[in-house]
Amino acid sequence: MRWSSALFSALLVAGASAVPHHSSHHKKPTPSSSIAVSSSSAVVAAAAATVSDPPYWLADVAHQGVAPYATSGYTVFRNVKDYGATGDGTTDDTAAIQAAISDGDRQSPSSEETSTKTPAIVYFPAGTYVISSPIIDYYWTQLIGNPNSPAILQATSNFTGIGLIDGDAYQNDGNTGWTSTNVFYRQIRNLVIDMTNIPGTTAATGIHWPTAQATSIQNVVIHLSTESGTQHQGLFIENGSAGFIGDVIVNGGLYGLNVGNQQYTFRNVTVNNAVNGVSQIWDWGWTYIGLTLNNCTNGLVFGGSETDAEVGGVTILDSTITDVDTFVNVTWSTTATPAGANGLILENIVLDAVPTAVVGPDGVELKGGSTTIAGWGLGHEYTPTGPSTLSGTYSPVSRPTGLAASGSTNYYTKPKPQYESYTTSEVVSVRNAGAAGDGTTDDTDAINDALTKAANNGSILFFDYGIYLVSDTIYVPPGSKVVGASYPVIAASGDAFSDISNPYPVVQVGKSGDKGTVEWSDMRVGTIGGTAGAILIEWNLKGDQGSGMWDVHTMTGGWEGSDLQVADCPTTASVSSSCEAGFLDVYITSDAENVYLENNWFWTADHDIDSADNTQLSIYTGRGVLVEGSNVEMWGVSSEHHGLYQFQFDGATDVVGGFFQTETPYYQPSPDATSGPYTSNTTWNDPDFSTCLKGNCDALGLSITGGSSSIAMYGVGLYSFFDNYSTNCSDSGGSEDCQSEIFRITDDVSDLNIYGYNTVGTTNMITINGSSDALYSDNVSVFPDTIVLFSYE
């Protein structure tokens, strides 16, 4: 574990009495929003008494969620008004909302335990809910308002605590209840957080959110004091290991965003009228796309100092900065330590009335004005001419037209669809279609029939929460709009998926030759028991721009009912076919075009979420994500613990994304990538591990091969923390020798550009045609090793 001195000041602003620490490594480690922007809580309060709750299909549809391992009568979908909340703008609704969250023997932060057994959606109808103390979020919880009239959570003037919504509350021992790197599967969306009743000189925080993968905040507005001397902050993240935030607006405050985490992706986030738009407390890497800062003194401020860096790097692209005195305050200099830290990439940044673009310890690094920054950076770069220090402009990539937004040079992005205008008559329920979701009934036919019906009618196919066991492929036809409630799982089981020599898809999005649009959100795909031949998601659709998956995850093992838990696959056991559970997680085939991924986690479990101590597991899967298609976007995507590779791009063209995050299996090198149980298969053009560089020959984080071209990655973290469950090989200040190599490129690849590249625990950061191109020891950063720009032509 490592301590961050920068957190002292951050916690003072948050009003905390304890100093947290953040994990140094592994898991245990202008908006499209429908919300109207208003800076006046008085306006919304005056309207509270007469506000009506417009129709929203998710609230109005019959709720038939099944949580088969929860207590009898457990309720998945709960409306806060059913627990006594009024939303009248006068009554204190804090206790009623907390009752809605806690109902049903659920895991609170004070329990210090996690569970997959008790998922919940907590729904807020339109109204103004008066809040006098923090709303304590529980594990596996979605806090959701009505996108057609978002609920307002309004703090009282005497409110105290870290966060009106507290995502991981501090306990009496001075630590958060959960280890922040183990806080998965949660959301906040369609809410307004109003802190303006709290005096500006009193510390106040809108949302406290130290979380990890498969988490998101979407379509949220936070109002803070704009008084002189304000001590408010909108979003406080001091710890964690990934996440996604999109379509969020913060108005006012000392800090719009006061954030630190291993890595994160922010899309379409706006801060207005703050002293500091973003305080970057610490990170390994961070990607901002579509950042908008208006009328702030400082835009983004790096934590740490020139001699004690806290920030590995920040990548900002397609952003607009207006009326800001200084856009970025960095701690980088040519003599700063460690030498690989404090990286910065700016690409396609529009400045309007910004006197200084970048300032550092040595003074102004880049002047501002009203101009556009095409490409500019600070840090170590590796290009075809060799390694050097980047301190100034670079030539940005030529962006393929198929990846661009209409009429813009910006990359195309798309918020998760919520189908605000749909009515319940336009929703097909898989439960009404006969699917049981109980984890034992075979739901294959019922799901396939419902998918066909919904697509033919242009309807939403709605999965209430459940464990939907399937024995054959689920086919998602063009025209499908698929939505889950609290991450229900399609779980493959049976002989069709058991043959490692005959891989077979669990969910197939389109067949070869299919054209059209598919939108899929808020679900999981998993396996039950030994399913060595399972391809969890196969995407063949030649789609329209905007087809994709939002908050769709794979989860192999580690959940109740998977038959892949501590009792089944302990770390002390030898390799067993009953724990060989996936051939390939995600396969974007050569037929696929226009595939949009946002906030996806493709995870082979390293620990059992339902064990009291998050006990580690040894589950074996072959491959993470294989991309052969074209026009592919991947924003906030992670792939972890697969035996051969986490991401492979094989013949892929026109690909963009960030932040890409990976971890290699904890059990390796026992066995390693050469000895299975999944071994390289030339039919699938797997990497050839017989050519490994000296050292442990473990799974790759990233492989780019097969003539792939036009790939741009804005933020990449490839991590190897373990050598057979020991972290000695990756501990800070160590030898970084958990494995010999983690990123391979073959010589048929062209037009590859990576910005903000980070590794942990690997000796050779980049391998090109079997030779090392970059050593970790030349690029030591805050905990990982960092290269700010890598290009291969």
Beta strands, then each sheet from edge to edge (+ up, - down):
strand 1: 77-79
strand 2: 88-92
strand 3: 120-124
strand 4: 128-131
strand 5: 135-136
strand 6: 141-145
strand 7: 151-155
strand 8: 165-166
strand 9: 186-194
strand 10: 204-208
strand 11: 215-223
strand 12: 232-237
strand 13: 244-251
strand 14: 255-272
strand 15: 276-289
strand 16: 292-294
strand 17: 298-302
strand 18: 313-322
strand 19: 326-329
strand 20: 343-360
strand 21: 363-383
strand 22: 386-393
strand 23: 427-429
strand 24: 438-442
strand 25: 460-463
strand 26: 467-470
strand 27: 474-476
strand 28: 481-484
strand 29: 489-492
strand 30: 504-509
strand 31: 515-516
strand 32: 519-527
strand 33: 534-539
strand 34: 542-543
strand 35: 548-556
strand 36: 580-588
strand 37: 593-604
strand 38: 620-627
strand 39: 630-640
strand 40: 645-650
strand 41: 653-663
strand 42: 700-705
strand 43: 709-719
strand 44: 739-741
strand 45: 743-745
strand 46: 750-760
strand 47: 762-768
strand 48: 771-775
strand 49: 785-792
sheet 1: 1+ 3+ 6+ 9+ 7+ 4+ 2+
sheet 2: 1+ 3+ 6+ 9+ 11+ 13+ 14+ 12+ 10+ 8+ 5+
sheet 3: 1+ 3+ 6+ 9+ 11+ 13+ 14+ 15+ 17+ 19+ 20+ 18+ 16+
sheet 4: 1+ 3+ 6+ 9+ 11+ 13+ 14+ 15+ 17+ 19+ 20+ 21- 22+
sheet 5: 1+ 3+ 6+ 9+ 11+ 13+ 14+ 15+ 17+ 19+ 20+ 21- 49- 46+ 43+ 41+ 39+ 37+ 35+ 32+ 28+ 25+ 23+
sheet 6: 1+ 3+ 6+ 9+ 11+ 13+ 14+ 15+ 17+ 19+ 20+ 21- 49- 46+ 43+ 41+ 39+ 37+ 35+ 32+ 29+ 26+ 24+
sheet 7: 27+ 30+ 33+ 36+ 38+ 40+ 42+ 45+ 47+ 44+
sheet 8: 27+ 30+ 33+ 36+ 38+ 40+ 42+ 45+ 47+ 48-
sheet 9: 31+ 34+
end
